[in-house]
Amino acid sequence: MSASQTDHDYLAKRQLKRGTAGWFLLAGLGVSYVISGDFAGWNFGLAQAGWGGFAIAAVLMAIMYFTLVLSLAEMSAAIPTAGGGYSFARQAMGTTGGYLTGLAVLIEYALAPAAIVIFIGSAVQALIGFDGIWVYALFYLVFVGIHLMGVGEALKIMMVISALAALAIIATGVALISGFDVNNLFDIPVKEGALGANSFMPMGWYGIWAALPFAMWLFLAIEGVPLAAEEAKEPEKDVPKGIIAAMLFLLVTAVLVVFLLAGAAGAKMISESGVPLVDALNAHGNASLATMVNVLALVGLIASFFSIIYGYSRLVFALSRAGYLPKSLSITNDRKIPSRALIVPGVLGFIASLSGEGDLMLAMAVVGATVSYALMALSHIMLRIKQPDLERPYKTPGGVFTSGIALVLSLVALTGVYAFDPRAFNYTMLLFVLGAIYYFAYSKNHLVAKSAEEEFDMLSKAQDELGEYAEVA
């Protein structure tokens, strides 16, 4: 059998359903990745930095994510494959750089659902008094099962869930505007002796640094939109439009929750709240809306849980198809769904959720995220330098200056995670070491293609051949 025929047969078993998602669905996917972060988590950064210090941290992280999104928009249009950041890094930095970037994203996307399902369990327990491993198991079974039905159905369901969650945030913002008092933003006492401490940033400069990981929760995981590139209708147009639209919407919701919640209820109270939207509404006398938002907060958690399951499955699919992970994980079923890439990480995530340490896993996910951001921003810079003639249907405004900002801020954010939780940082580095050992000891010698160019050429030819076969059939 010829090498070409072998490639064709190999990839014929590893095809996603193309033309499923337009830019609007992709924008919804981007919002659903992130939306749970608006409901809770970010607010604990107020305790680290005070409102003013956290606002500075949030602005820095918004700049980091926006510049990163603009860089990803260019790379996803030029290299529209399911690997997302892995694919960009492999093109720019070779097989090892591609794997390490993919590993960083995989750590983020594998641990985040486990953390979120623990938070879902807590929310369910608060609503109906039922908690524990059966809740975790039920949510994994139901939402992995929905993804197994088909990508089109899954994305549409995600869109509805995300819309409900976004509606809750907007309704909360509207209800709190009349109660906004700027003095409430600065009711956290100034920490004596802290360098640079004042009423605006009561914990000083160190507080801003320690608050960076919490500020990231307002945007964390939006970088997963390019993972849907192979299922987009026109990836070179839809993915850039989708990810930029999602980022712009998330900037609006971030401003709403950061300003209006603390302004209506006080920064100190919000910094200690497990359900900040609900507590802010109750403090403002909107008990009925607070009850509805309490339910929709659970919807927001479900939206992120649901969408990140999609994200990890496409990343595992791409890494497996390339030979970095066991090749059996990338086999797709009759619906062109990577069922094993959905189920196996889901089982591992469920096992991780049994620890009950949602905060630790989320912090570890943030470490993986910041490492991947630095590598993806570096990939943009290297591609601009090494491949200036690469066809780029969308070009990042500002070029390498823009991605350079993302690179610097992602490294600063990484140190911020260490400042907040050294244990999460060290555990994540241990996972990187184990992943690197696996790569250098085994998978490096079992890759399907020796270079990014060879992999993408093989994919392109096989897709064309399979498309022609489908038309004849």
C-alpha positions as CSV (number, residue, x, y, z in Angstrom):
1,M,0.0,0.0,0.0
2,S,1.4,3.4,-0.9
3,A,2.2,6.1,1.7
4,S,-0.6,8.3,0.1
5,Q,-3.1,5.5,0.4
6,T,-2.0,4.9,4.0
7,D,-2.5,8.6,4.8
8,H,-5.9,8.5,3.2
9,D,-7.1,5.5,5.1
10,Y,-5.7,6.9,8.4
11,L,-7.4,10.2,8.0
12,A,-10.6,8.8,6.7
13,K,-11.3,7.4,10.2
14,R,-10.4,10.8,11.7
15,Q,-12.7,13.4,10.1
16,L,-14.8,16.1,11.8
17,K,-18.1,17.3,10.4
18,R,-17.3,20.4,8.4
19,G,-19.5,23.4,7.7
20,T,-21.4,23.1,11.0
21,A,-20.7,26.5,12.7
22,G,-20.8,30.0,11.4
23,W,-19.2,33.0,13.2
24,F,-22.2,33.6,15.4
25,L,-22.2,30.1,16.8
26,L,-18.4,30.4,17.3
27,A,-18.9,33.7,19.2
28,G,-21.5,31.9,21.4
29,L,-18.9,29.1,22.0
30,G,-16.4,31.7,23.1
31,V,-18.8,33.3,25.5
32,S,-19.9,30.0,26.9
33,Y,-16.2,29.0,27.6
34,V,-15.9,32.0,29.9
35,I,-19.3,33.1,31.2
36,S,-19.1,31.2,34.5
37,G,-16.2,33.4,35.5
38,D,-18.5,36.4,35.6
39,F,-20.7,34.7,38.3
40,A,-18.0,33.9,40.8
41,G,-14.3,33.5,41.3
42,W,-13.1,36.9,40.0
43,N,-14.5,38.6,43.1
44,F,-12.0,37.0,45.5
45,G,-9.4,39.2,43.8
46,L,-11.0,42.1,45.6
47,A,-9.7,40.7,48.9
48,Q,-6.2,40.4,47.4
49,A,-6.0,44.0,46.0
50,G,-9.1,46.0,47.0
51,W,-11.4,47.4,44.3
52,G,-8.9,49.8,42.7
53,G,-6.0,47.3,42.7
54,F,-8.3,44.6,41.2
55,A,-9.5,47.1,38.6
56,I,-5.9,47.6,37.5
57,A,-5.3,43.9,37.4
58,A,-8.5,43.4,35.4
59,V,-7.5,46.1,32.9
60,L,-4.0,44.4,32.4
61,M,-5.6,41.0,31.9
62,A,-8.2,42.5,29.5
63,I,-5.3,43.9,27.5
64,M,-3.5,40.6,27.6
65,Y,-6.6,38.6,26.4
66,F,-7.6,41.2,23.7
67,T,-4.1,41.3,22.2
68,L,-3.9,37.5,22.4
69,V,-7.3,37.2,20.7
70,L,-6.2,39.5,17.9
71,S,-3.1,37.3,17.4
72,L,-5.1,34.1,17.5
73,A,-7.5,35.5,14.9
74,E,-4.7,35.9,12.4
75,M,-3.2,32.5,13.1
76,S,-6.5,30.7,13.0
77,A,-7.4,32.2,9.7
78,A,-4.0,31.2,8.2
79,I,-3.9,27.7,9.9
80,P,-7.5,26.6,10.3
81,T,-7.1,23.2,12.0
82,A,-8.7,21.7,15.1
83,G,-5.4,21.9,17.1
84,G,-5.8,25.6,17.8
85,G,-2.7,26.8,19.8
86,Y,-0.9,23.5,19.3
87,S,-1.2,23.8,15.5
88,F,0.1,27.4,15.5
89,A,3.1,26.5,17.7
90,R,4.0,23.5,15.7
91,Q,4.1,25.6,12.6
92,A,6.3,28.2,14.3
93,M,8.4,26.2,16.7
94,G,8.4,22.6,15.4
95,T,7.2,19.4,16.9
96,T,8.5,20.0,20.4
97,G,7.1,23.5,20.7
98,G,3.8,22.3,19.3
99,Y,3.6,19.5,21.9
100,L,4.5,21.7,24.8
101,T,1.9,24.3,23.8
102,G,-0.7,21.6,23.3
103,L,0.2,20.1,26.7
104,A,-0.3,23.5,28.4
105,V,-3.8,23.9,26.8
106,L,-4.6,20.3,27.6
107,I,-3.8,20.8,31.3
108,E,-6.1,23.9,31.3
109,Y,-8.9,22.2,29.5
110,A,-8.7,18.9,31.4
111,L,-8.7,20.4,34.9
112,A,-11.1,23.2,34.3
113,P,-14.2,21.0,33.8
114,A,-13.3,19.0,36.9
115,A,-13.1,22.2,38.9
116,I,-16.3,23.6,37.5
117,V,-18.3,20.4,38.2
118,I,-17.3,20.7,41.8
119,F,-18.7,24.2,41.8
120,I,-21.8,22.9,40.1
121,G,-22.2,20.3,42.8
122,S,-22.0,23.0,45.5
123,A,-24.7,25.0,43.6
124,V,-27.0,22.0,43.3
125,Q,-26.5,21.3,47.0
126,A,-27.5,24.8,47.8
127,L,-30.6,24.7,45.6
128,I,-31.9,21.2,46.4
129,G,-29.7,19.8,49.1
130,F,-28.2,17.0,46.9
131,D,-24.4,16.9,46.5
132,G,-21.6,14.5,46.0
133,I,-20.1,12.2,43.4
134,W,-23.5,11.3,41.9
135,V,-24.0,15.0,40.8
136,Y,-20.5,15.0,39.2
137,A,-21.2,11.7,37.5
138,L,-24.6,12.8,36.2
139,F,-23.3,16.1,34.7
140,Y,-20.4,14.3,33.0
141,L,-22.7,11.6,31.6
142,V,-25.4,14.1,30.4
143,F,-23.1,16.6,28.7
144,V,-20.6,14.2,27.2
145,G,-23.7,12.4,25.9
146,I,-25.0,15.5,24.3
147,H,-21.7,16.1,22.6
148,L,-21.8,12.5,21.3
149,M,-25.1,13.4,19.5
150,G,-23.4,15.8,17.1
151,V,-21.5,19.0,17.0
152,G,-24.3,21.1,15.5
153,E,-26.8,20.1,18.2
154,A,-24.2,20.7,20.9
155,L,-23.2,24.1,19.7
156,K,-26.9,25.2,19.5
157,I,-27.6,24.0,23.0
158,M,-24.5,25.8,24.2
159,M,-25.8,29.0,22.5
160,V,-29.1,28.8,24.4
161,I,-27.4,28.1,27.7
162,S,-24.9,31.0,27.2
163,A,-27.7,33.4,26.3
164,L,-29.6,32.6,29.5
165,A,-26.5,33.2,31.6
166,A,-25.7,36.4,29.8
167,L,-29.2,37.6,30.3
168,A,-28.8,37.1,34.0
169,I,-25.7,39.3,34.1
170,I,-27.3,42.1,32.0
171,A,-30.5,42.0,34.1
172,T,-28.4,42.2,37.3
173,G,-26.4,45.2,35.9
174,V,-29.6,47.1,35.0
175,A,-31.1,46.4,38.4
176,L,-28.0,47.7,40.3
177,I,-27.4,50.9,38.4
178,S,-29.7,52.9,40.6
179,G,-28.0,51.8,43.7
180,F,-24.5,52.5,42.5
181,D,-22.4,54.5,45.1
182,V,-18.7,55.2,44.2
183,N,-17.9,55.2,48.0
184,N,-18.9,51.5,48.1
185,L,-15.9,50.7,45.9
186,F,-13.4,51.8,48.5
187,D,-14.7,50.3,51.8
188,I,-11.8,47.8,52.2
189,P,-9.4,49.0,54.9
190,V,-5.9,50.0,53.8
191,K,-3.3,47.5,54.8
192,E,-0.7,49.1,57.0
193,G,2.9,48.8,55.8
194,A,2.0,47.5,52.3
195,L,4.1,49.2,49.6
196,G,2.0,51.7,47.7
197,A,-1.1,51.1,49.8
198,N,-3.8,53.8,49.7
199,S,-7.6,54.0,49.7
200,F,-7.7,53.2,45.9
201,M,-5.5,50.1,46.2
202,P,-5.5,49.2,49.9
203,M,-3.2,46.2,49.6
204,G,-0.6,48.1,47.6
205,W,1.4,46.9,44.5
206,Y,1.7,43.4,45.7
207,G,-2.1,43.0,45.9
208,I,-2.3,43.9,42.1
209,W,0.2,41.1,41.4
210,A,-1.7,38.5,43.5
211,A,-5.0,39.5,42.0
212,L,-4.0,38.8,38.4
213,P,-5.1,35.1,38.4
214,F,-8.6,36.2,39.6
215,A,-8.8,38.9,36.9
216,M,-8.1,36.1,34.4
217,W,-11.3,34.4,35.4
218,L,-13.3,37.1,33.6
219,F,-11.8,35.9,30.2
220,L,-10.2,32.5,30.9
221,A,-10.6,29.9,28.1
222,I,-11.8,32.2,25.2
223,E,-8.6,31.0,23.4
224,G,-10.5,27.7,22.7
225,V,-12.5,29.2,19.8
226,P,-9.9,28.2,17.2
227,L,-10.3,24.5,18.3
228,A,-13.6,24.6,16.3
229,A,-11.8,25.7,13.0
230,E,-12.3,22.4,11.2
231,E,-16.0,22.5,11.9
232,A,-16.6,26.1,10.8
233,K,-18.3,27.0,7.6
234,E,-15.6,29.4,6.4
235,P,-12.8,29.1,9.0
236,E,-10.6,31.8,7.5
237,K,-13.5,34.3,8.1
238,D,-15.7,32.7,10.8
239,V,-13.0,32.0,13.5
240,P,-11.5,35.5,13.6
241,K,-15.0,37.1,13.6
242,G,-16.3,34.7,16.2
243,I,-13.4,35.0,18.7
244,I,-13.2,38.8,18.4
245,A,-17.0,39.2,18.8
246,A,-16.9,37.0,21.9
247,M,-14.1,39.0,23.4
248,L,-15.9,42.3,22.9
249,F,-19.0,40.9,24.5
250,L,-17.0,39.6,27.5
251,L,-15.4,43.0,28.0
252,V,-18.9,44.4,28.5
253,T,-20.0,41.8,31.0
254,A,-16.7,42.2,32.9
255,V,-17.2,45.9,33.2
256,L,-20.8,45.3,34.5
257,V,-19.9,42.9,37.2
258,V,-16.7,44.6,38.4
259,F,-18.2,48.1,38.7
260,L,-21.8,47.5,39.5
261,L,-21.6,44.7,42.1
262,A,-19.1,46.4,44.3
263,G,-20.7,49.8,43.7
264,A,-24.1,48.6,44.8
265,A,-23.2,46.3,47.7
266,G,-19.7,47.3,48.7
267,A,-16.3,45.8,47.7
268,K,-15.7,44.2,51.0
269,M,-19.0,42.2,50.9
270,I,-18.5,41.2,47.3
271,S,-14.9,40.1,48.1
272,E,-16.2,37.5,50.5
273,S,-19.3,36.3,48.6
274,G,-19.6,32.8,47.0
275,V,-22.5,34.1,44.9
276,P,-21.7,37.8,44.3
277,L,-24.5,38.6,41.8
278,V,-27.1,37.1,44.2
279,D,-25.7,38.8,47.3
280,A,-25.5,42.2,45.5
281,L,-29.2,41.9,44.4
282,N,-30.3,40.9,47.9
283,A,-28.4,43.8,49.4
284,H,-30.1,46.1,46.9
285,G,-33.6,44.7,47.8
286,N,-34.2,42.7,44.6
287,A,-34.9,39.3,46.2
288,S,-37.0,37.9,43.4
289,L,-34.5,38.7,40.8
290,A,-31.8,37.3,43.1
291,T,-33.6,34.0,43.2
292,M,-33.7,33.8,39.4
293,V,-30.1,34.8,39.1
294,N,-29.1,32.2,41.6
295,V,-30.6,29.5,39.3
296,L,-29.0,31.1,36.2
297,A,-25.6,31.2,38.0
298,L,-25.9,27.4,37.8
299,V,-26.7,27.8,34.1
300,G,-23.5,29.8,33.7
301,L,-21.4,27.1,35.3
302,I,-23.1,24.5,33.1
303,A,-22.3,26.6,30.0
304,S,-18.6,26.7,30.7
305,F,-18.5,23.0,31.7
306,F,-20.4,22.0,28.6
307,S,-18.2,24.1,26.2
308,I,-14.8,23.2,27.7
309,I,-15.7,19.5,27.3
310,Y,-16.1,20.4,23.6
311,G,-12.7,22.2,23.7
312,Y,-10.7,19.4,25.3
313,S,-12.2,16.8,22.9
314,R,-11.0,18.7,19.8
315,L,-7.6,19.3,21.3
316,V,-7.2,15.6,22.2
317,F,-8.4,14.7,18.8
318,A,-5.8,16.9,17.1
319,L,-2.9,15.8,19.3
320,S,-3.9,12.2,18.8
321,R,-4.3,12.5,15.1
322,A,-0.8,13.9,14.9
323,G,0.6,11.0,17.0
324,Y,1.4,13.0,20.2
325,L,-1.2,11.1,22.1
326,P,-2.4,7.5,21.5
327,K,-3.7,7.4,18.0
328,S,-6.9,5.6,18.9
329,L,-8.2,8.7,20.7
330,S,-8.7,10.5,17.3
331,I,-10.9,7.9,15.7
332,T,-14.3,9.5,14.8
333,N,-17.7,7.7,14.7
334,D,-20.4,7.7,12.0
335,R,-21.5,11.2,13.1
336,K,-17.9,12.4,12.7
337,I,-17.6,12.9,16.5
338,P,-14.3,12.1,18.3
339,S,-16.1,9.9,20.8
340,R,-13.0,8.5,22.5
341,A,-11.5,12.0,22.8
342,L,-14.8,13.0,24.6
343,I,-15.1,10.0,26.9
344,V,-11.5,9.2,28.1
345,P,-10.7,12.7,29.3
346,G,-14.2,12.9,30.8
347,V,-13.5,9.8,32.9
348,L,-10.2,11.2,34.0
349,G,-11.8,14.6,34.8
350,F,-14.5,12.8,36.9
351,I,-11.8,11.0,38.9
352,A,-10.0,14.3,39.5
353,S,-13.3,15.9,40.7
354,L,-13.5,13.3,43.5
355,S,-10.8,15.2,45.2
356,G,-13.2,18.0,45.9
357,E,-10.4,20.6,45.5
358,G,-12.0,22.8,42.9
359,D,-10.0,25.9,43.8
360,L,-6.7,24.0,43.5
361,M,-7.6,22.5,40.1
362,L,-8.8,25.9,38.8
363,A,-5.5,27.5,39.9
364,M,-3.6,24.7,38.1
365,A,-5.7,25.3,35.0
366,V,-4.7,29.0,35.1
367,V,-1.0,28.0,35.2
368,G,-1.5,25.9,32.1
369,A,-3.4,28.7,30.5
370,T,-0.7,31.3,31.1
371,V,2.1,29.1,29.8
372,S,0.0,28.4,26.6
373,Y,-0.7,32.1,26.2
374,A,3.1,32.9,26.2
375,L,3.8,30.2,23.7
376,M,0.9,31.2,21.4
377,A,1.9,34.8,21.4
378,L,5.5,33.8,20.7
379,S,4.2,31.6,17.8
380,H,2.6,34.7,16.3
381,I,5.9,36.6,16.5
382,M,7.9,33.7,15.0
383,L,5.4,33.1,12.2
384,R,5.6,36.8,11.2
385,I,9.4,36.6,11.1
386,K,9.9,33.1,9.6
387,Q,7.0,33.0,7.2
388,P,6.2,36.5,6.1
389,D,4.6,35.2,2.9
390,L,2.1,32.9,4.7
391,E,-1.3,33.6,3.4
392,R,-3.1,35.6,6.1
393,P,-6.8,36.3,5.4
394,Y,-6.9,38.3,8.6
395,K,-4.0,40.3,9.9
396,T,-3.5,41.3,13.5
397,P,-3.6,45.1,14.0
398,G,-0.2,46.2,15.2
399,G,1.5,43.0,14.1
400,V,4.2,41.6,16.4
401,F,3.8,44.7,18.7
402,T,0.4,43.4,19.6
403,S,1.4,39.8,20.2
404,G,4.5,41.1,22.1
405,I,2.2,42.8,24.6
406,A,0.3,39.5,25.0
407,L,3.6,37.7,25.6
408,V,4.9,40.0,28.3
409,L,1.6,40.2,30.1
410,S,1.1,36.4,30.0
411,L,4.5,35.9,31.7
412,V,3.6,38.5,34.3
413,A,0.3,36.7,34.9
414,L,2.2,33.4,35.3
415,T,4.3,34.9,38.2
416,G,1.0,36.2,39.7
417,V,-0.3,32.6,40.0
418,Y,2.9,31.7,41.9
419,A,2.4,34.7,44.2
420,F,-1.1,33.6,45.0
421,D,-0.8,29.8,45.1
422,P,2.8,28.2,44.9
423,R,1.3,24.7,45.4
424,A,-0.8,25.0,42.2
425,F,2.2,26.3,40.3
426,N,4.4,23.4,41.5
427,Y,1.8,20.7,40.8
428,T,1.3,22.0,37.3
429,M,5.0,22.1,36.6
430,L,5.1,18.4,37.8
431,L,2.4,17.6,35.1
432,F,4.6,19.4,32.5
433,V,7.6,17.3,33.5
434,L,5.6,14.0,33.3
435,G,4.2,15.1,29.9
436,A,7.6,16.0,28.6
437,I,9.0,12.6,29.7
438,Y,6.2,10.9,27.8
439,Y,6.9,12.9,24.7
440,F,10.7,12.5,24.6
441,A,10.6,8.8,25.6
442,Y,7.8,7.7,23.3
443,S,5.5,10.0,21.2
444,K,8.3,12.0,19.6
445,N,9.3,8.8,17.7
446,H,5.7,7.9,16.7
447,L,4.5,11.1,15.1
448,V,2.3,10.8,12.0
449,A,4.3,13.6,10.2
450,K,7.8,14.9,10.9
451,S,6.9,18.5,10.4
452,A,3.9,20.9,10.6
453,E,4.1,21.4,6.8
454,E,4.0,17.7,6.2
455,E,1.1,17.2,8.6
456,F,-1.0,20.1,7.1
457,D,-0.2,19.0,3.5
458,M,-1.3,15.5,4.4
459,L,-4.5,16.8,6.0
460,S,-5.3,19.0,3.0
461,K,-4.8,16.3,0.4
462,A,-6.8,13.8,2.3
463,Q,-9.7,16.2,2.9
464,D,-9.8,17.1,-0.8
465,E,-9.9,13.4,-1.7
466,L,-12.5,12.5,0.9
467,G,-14.6,15.5,-0.3
468,E,-14.4,14.3,-3.9
469,Y,-15.3,10.8,-2.8
470,A,-18.4,12.1,-0.9
471,E,-19.6,14.0,-3.9
472,V,-19.3,10.9,-6.1
473,A,-21.1,8.8,-3.6
